[in-house]
Each structure stands twice: as C-alpha cells, then as structure tokens.
Amino acid sequence: MKKAPLQSFNFLFFALPLLLTGLFSACSTKTSDTPLLKTGTWRALLHTQGQQIPFLFEAVQQQDKTVLYLLNGAERILLDDVVQEQDSLKIRMHIFDAAIITAVRDGRMAGRFVKNDADAYYAIPFTAEHGQVNRFSENPAPASYDYKGTWEVMFTNREGKSTKAVGVFEQQDNQLTGTFMTQTGDYRYLAGEVSGDSLALSAFDGSHAYLFKATPTNAQTIQGEFYSGLTGYSTWTATRNEQASLANPDSLTYLKEGYETLSFTFPNLEGKQVSLSDPEFRNKVVVVQLLGSWCPNCMDETAYLAPFYKEHQAKGLEIIGLGFERSPEFDKAAARLQRMKDRYDITYDLLVAGTTEKGSAAAALPALNHVMSFPTTIIIGRDGKVRKIHTGFSGPGTGRYYEEWVAEFNKSISELLAEQE
C-alpha cells in the first residue's frame, strides 16, 4: 500500500513535537535502547512562508550510535549530538545554537526546527520521510533551459533595498548546483533541479534555510523569488554575464588615516586577557579573524585556517580569532566559541571580543573605518603593520573563486613569513 503523504499525519502526531521541549527537560537522561533512526537517506521539509524548503540528510551507524549528515550538494555536515527520549529525538545543529526536535514513527518524522539565539521565538515546522533521495521532484520534466554559467544578480527585499550578487551554476541534465556570492559572503552549497524551464535550489546548514526559485524571461535573463528561514524574502533578477564581478574585497575595510597598526586586548575562553602586543605575537605574521559561531561563512573560513595554522605556526605564523557572539554574557559567548573550537580542532587563540550588535566590531577595533561583514580577515606583517584586510569570504561552494582565494592567501602569508623585521 502506498504511504500516505506526510501532510496527512493526524493532528496529535504533528502537534506532539510542540510539547517535546518540556519533555526533554522533564525526562531523565536515560535513552531508549531501540534506535528510532533508520539508516540511509531521509528527505526533509521545512514548512515556512507558505513554502516547503527541502533538504536531505543521511543517517549512518557509527560504532554504538547513529549520527546524521546534512547533505548540500558535495557537502556533508556531521550532526553527532542526537538525544533519543521515548519516541522522540533532539538533534543539535553542530556549532549552531539550534536543534530539530521531532517525533519519529514508521520511518517518518514530524516536529520543528528551533533557533535558540534568535531575538524572538523562532520555530519552523519540520517533517521528514525515510528512503526518499530526491531533493525536489521525484520525476522532473526534461530540462528545457540551460542555467549553467555566471550571472549578474540583483536581490530586492520587501523594503526595496537592493543587493548585488554574482550567481554561479553548474547543470547536468536536471541536476543543478551552485551558489550566489555577495560583497559580504556567499550562500554556500546550493543544490536542486531544473524542471522544464524552472529553477529550484535549496540549502540547510543547520541554522540557515534557503529556497531559490526562478524562470527565464528570455535566453539571457531570469527572474525569481528567494525565501530565507522564518520571514526572509526577496525577489531577484539575473542576466548572463561571464564577466560579472563584485568590488575588490581587499578595498572595503581599511585603516583610518593616521593608523598603521592594530591594538586590542580581550579575554580568551578561560577569561585570561590576551593582547596583540603580547610577546608571543612579536615578530610574527598575525592573521586576525573576525568571526562568530553563528556565521556559516566563518565556519568555512575556519575549516581552512585551523589546519593551515598547524602547518605554518612553526614558521612564524599566529592567528587570533575575535569572536562576536549573540549573547553579551561572557560565559554564554565563550561556550558557543568553545563548541566551534572543539568542532574544528582550533589550536589558535579565540577571544570574546563583543556582540553581533551593529557597531560592536567597529567599536572593538577603532582603527578600522568600519566592519561590514563576518568574517573579516586582517593580515599583519612581522613589523606589526597591517598589510591587508579582506572583507567577507568566498567558500568552497563557490568553486574557482574559493581556489583563487586560497592561492592568494597562501601567497600573501608565504611572502610575509619570508620577511624579516
């Protein structure tokens, strides 16, 4: 017998997860001996703004427990903190202060995705079904439009504010992957399909849920809609342009007139004050990374910098991560950064520098004209002078743009390490 669609679940089963937050806090920590999660691929939906944002995840048995991997194109994000209580699961979203809380029955899930660090109550209904491997259509119509290439894009939000972007897409028959790059970062790994002439792309990284739709207006232009999380919405238009580009990211943030160096002192995760002027940083090439545990582009940059530091520290490189977290409370901010530190095996200093409130990062580093993006990466020579400031980050989901950043970053660091004070 064909299974009933997820939407036909009775009210009791769908409403049950709304009670689970209290259940998890009230129950003992004892978990069931019978695992709820069937191994294999699951197709999940986030139900928001009248849309369904699809994503895939894979359940894998590792030793004595089941872990999950979020799947976005070529990306696999490990979720290894899964708590089972009775017929329910709480799945923590790796470094993010977020979770999926869901009931599980007969290879199906129904619950909600919650973000604990949002300004207001944030919950999106969530459903999933085991054994489905299609992100969008099970049988899409043959593709009749070719989206492959580079596009000059303009997003316009509900308030009429426009943001320039560059779209880069790869297409193989119905399969579509790619991303959008803006001046402050990229939308990471997007995956989806072309059905007929219609584009559909989505991603879920554990904190951010994206859905892009579009159709062509002619052979060279397309128009569509972009849904983000609980309330984010923009329209977008794009024109084919293989030369599409953004402003030079090394030119957007700079030192104010009269400054050549930086100066700061902030507590590390144990509360000890660390200063850029400390002896361990003298006559060293220092990379100052402005980051947050909530920031997906920071996640990508950190995944590169953590092993890079281990490889180059002995040559005279130091990295300092300045964390700007959602909570103004030191203990909470330090705990979020510690989770990031553990996840990426970061061996360089992470300092609690401020909050995400507008102007906080600029106030922490008054020598800068402004801070417009996380991450922002500052490179300092052995002489203590700032040599380069890079705004934003184009991660591995951008393909050749990421490879170009890697090549340029390695070149800059190698040249500075070769200098003598």
N, C-alpha and C positions, 0 to 999 in steps of 0.2 A: 504494500500500500504506500502510495506517495505521502511523504510527510506534509503535515500542514505547515503553511508559511509561518515564520517567526511572529509576524504581526498578529496572528490569530491566537496567541497564547492567552489563556484566561486572565482576568484581571488580578486574581490572587497571586498567580505566579509572577506576573510582571511587577506587581506592587510590592511583593515580598522584599526585593533588594532595598527598597527605600527604608526598611527597618534594620538593615544589616549593620549600619554604623553603631547603633546601640548594642546589637547582638555581639559584635566583635569585642566591644569594651566590657560587656557584662559577662561573657563566657570565660571559662578558664582557657589557658593556652593549649590545652590538650587538643590535638588534631585527630581526625578520623584516620584509621589505618587503611581505609579503602580510598585510593585516589579518585578524584572526580574527573580529572582532565584526561580525555582520550588523547593519546599521542597522534601526531600528524598535523595537517593544516586546518585552520579554522578561518572562516570568513566572518568578519565583524562589521557592525554598522554603528555609527554614532548618529543619533536622530536629533537634528538641530535645525532651526530656522526653516522648517518645512522640507529639509533635505536629508538625504542619507549619505554620510561620509564613510565610504568603505575602506577597510584595511585588512590585511592578512596577518595572522601570527601562526607560529608553529610551536607545538608542544613536543618536548623531547625529554626522554628519561635519561637522567644523568646520575649514575650511581644510585643513591637511595631516594632521589627526589625528582619531581618533574619541574622543568624550567620552561620558560617561553622565550621566543624570539619574535620581536616585531619585524615585519618584512616590508621594506620600501625599496622597490627596485633591487639593486645589488646589495642593499644594506640589511644587516641583521643586528638588531639591538637586543641584548640579553636582558631578560627580566627574571632574576633568580630569587626574588623575595616574594614568595607566594604562600599565603597562610590559608589553610583549609579549616573551616568550622562547620560541622554538620554537612549540609548540602550547599554550602556557600564558600566563595573564595574572596580573598582580598589580595589583589595583585598590585604591588608597589611599582611605580614607574621609574626604575633605576635611579638616576641622580635627582629627578624632579620631585617636588613635594606634591605628588598627585598619586591617584590609585584608581583602579577599576574594582568595584565592589559588586559582586554578581552571584546570583543563584545559578546552579548548574543542574540540569536534568536531561537525561536521554540524549546526550550529545548536543545540547543547546544551552545557551546562557541568556539571561536577562537581568540587567542591573543598571548601573550608572557609572560614568566616569566623573571623578571629582578632583578639583584642584583646591588644595588647602591653603595656598598662598595668594589666592585671588583677593581683590579688595572687597568683594561681596560673595555671597553664597554662589558657588559655581558647580553645577551638576548637569550632565548631559546623559539622557537615556542611552543605554548600550545593549545591543543584542549580538549574538554570535551563533554560528552553526558549524559543527564539525564536518570535515570532509569536502568542503567547497574550496576550490582553488582559484576561481575567477574573481578578480577584484571588482569588476563591473559586470558586464553582460556575460551570461553563460554562452550565448551564441550571437556575438555581434554581427551586424551586417558587414559585408565586404567593404573595406576602406575605399572611399572614392575621392579622398583628398589627402595630399601629402603635406604633413606638418613639419617634416624634418628640416632642420636648419636653424638659423639665427634670426631673431625677431626683435624689432624695436617696439617696446611695450609702454603703455600708459595706463596706470591704475587710477581710478577716481572713486573716492569713498562717498558715503552718504552726505557728508558736509560739503562736497565739491572739491576737496583737496586732492590734487593730482600728484602721483609719484611715478617717476620714470624708472623703467626696468629694462633688462635685456633677457629675452627668453631663448633658451637653447633646448632643442628637442631632437631625439632620435626615434625613428619609426621603423618597425619591421612588420609589414602587413598591418594587422590590427593593433599590435603592441606598441605602446608609446611610453617613453620615459623622458626625463629632462628636469629642468628647473628654471626658476626666474632669479636673476641677480639684480639687487638694488644697490644704492650707494652705501647702505649700511649692512649689507649681508645678503645671503641667498636663502631660498626656500627649501634647500636641501634636496633630498631624493624624492622626486615625484614619479608615480607610476600609474598607468591607466591604459586607455584604449582609444582607438578611432573606430567608430561605428558609423558606417556610411560616411558622411562628411563631418560628423560631430566629434569634438574632442572632449575627453573626460580624464582628469588627473586627480590623484588624491595622495595624502600622506598623513601618517600619525606617528610622531616620535616619542610619545609618552606624555607630552604636555601640549603640543600644538596639533590641531586637526585642520587640514586644508582640503578644500574641494574647488577645482577649477573646471569650468565648462566653457565651450566656445563653438562657434560655427563660422564658416567663411562668409565674407561679404563679396569677395571676388578672388581671383587667383593670388593676389598679393596681400590681402588684408583679412583679418578675422576679428570677431568681437565676442565677448563673453561675460561671465559672472564669476566672482571669487567669493567663497564662503569660508570664514575662519572661526572655528570654535563656536561659542555661545551666541555672539552677536556680530562678529566682524563681517562686513560685506563691502564689496567694491564691484564696479563694472570695469572691464578692461578692453582695450583695443590694441591690435598689433599689426605691424607692417613688416614684410620680409625685408631684411637688411643685413647682409653678411658682415657689414662693417659697423653694426650697431655697437655702441660703447657707452660707458659712464665716465664721469670725471675721474681723474687720477686719484686713487685712494691715498696716495702719499702727500697730497696737497691740501687736504680738507681740514686737518687739525695740525696746528703748528705752535711754536713758542711765541709768546708775546714779545714785542720789541724790548730789548734790554736783557733778555734771558738767553742763556746758552745751556743751562743745566736744569735738572730737577732736584727737588728736595722734599722728602716726606718721611714720616715716622708713623707706623700703625702697628697694632698688636697682631701677633700671629695666632694660630688657632689655640695655642695654650695660654694666650694672654700676654706673652712677652713682647715688649716693644722692639720693633725692627726698623732700622733706618737705612736709607740708601747710602748714607755716609759711614756705615759700619765698616770695620776693617776687611771683612770677608768680601766686600764688593769693590774695594780699591784696586785699581789697575786691572780691572776685569771688564770684559764686554758684558753688558747687562741688558737683558730684554725685560721690559716692564709690561706685563699683560693685564689690561683692564678687563675683568670678566665677571660673570655671575653664574651660579649653579643653575639658574632658571633659563639660561640663554643657550639655544641649540647651536648657534654658530661658535660660541665659546667652547662648547663640547667638542666640536670638530677641530678647532684650533688646538685645544688641549691634547686631544688624541695624537696630534703631530708633535707638539712641543715636549710632552713628557718623555718619550724615548729619545728625542733629539738632545735634550738636556743631559741625559745619562751618557750619551755618546760623546758630547763635547765639553762637559764640565771640566775634565782634567786638562783641557787645552786653554782654559781661562774664561769659560762662559758661565754666567749666572742668570737665572730667571727669577723674577719676583711676580707673583700673581696678586693683584689688588682686587679683592672681592667686594662687589657692591650687591648686597642682598636685599630681599624684600622686607625682612624684619629689621627694625632698629635695635633689637635686643642682641647683645653680643653672643650669648650662649646659643640662641637660635640660629644666628647667621653663621657662627663657627661650625655648628653641627651640619648645616647644609653644605658648607665648603669642605668639611671633613668627608662627607659622603662622596663628593666629587673627587677628592684627593684619593680616597680608597679605590674608587671605581677605575680611575685612570693611572693608578700607581704613580702619583705625582711625588717627586722627591725634592722639588724646589719649594721655597717658602710661599705659602698662601697667607695673605694678611687680610684682616677685616677692615676695609677702608671706608665704608659708607653704605648708603642705601641706594635703591633704584630711583628715588625721587628726583625729579628734574633739577639739575644744577648740582646734585650731590657730588658727582665725579669731578666736575669743574672746580668746585669749592675745595675738594681734596687735593687738587693739583693746580694751584692758581697760576702757574707759569704757562698753562695752555690757554689758547684762545677760546676753546670750548671742547666738550666731549659730546659727539653726536651719535656714537654707536658703541655697542658692545659686540665683539671685542674691539678695543683699540690697542695697538701694539707699538710700544716705544722702544727704539734701539739706541743704546748708549755706548759710546766708544770707551776704550781704556782710559782716555783722558777725562772722562766724566761728562763729556759734551754729548748732547742729543744729536744723533745723526739722521734719524728717520722716524716718522710717525705714520703708521698705517691705520686707516680707518676702515672698520668692517672686516669681513673675511669671506672669501670665495672658497667653499669647502669642496670635498671630493665629489659631491654631487654635481659640480659644475664642469667636470672633465678637464679639458685642456687649460681652463682658467686656473684651476687649482694647481695643475702641474707647473704652470708659469709662475704662480706664487711660490711654490716650493723651490723652484730653480733660483728665483730672485732672492728669496730669504736665505738660502744656503750660500749664495754668492756674497751677499752683504755680510753675513756672520763670518765667513771664511776670511774675507778681506780685513775685517776689523780684528779678528783674532791674530792675524799676521802682523798687525801694527804693534809698535812698542810705544809706551808712554813717553 
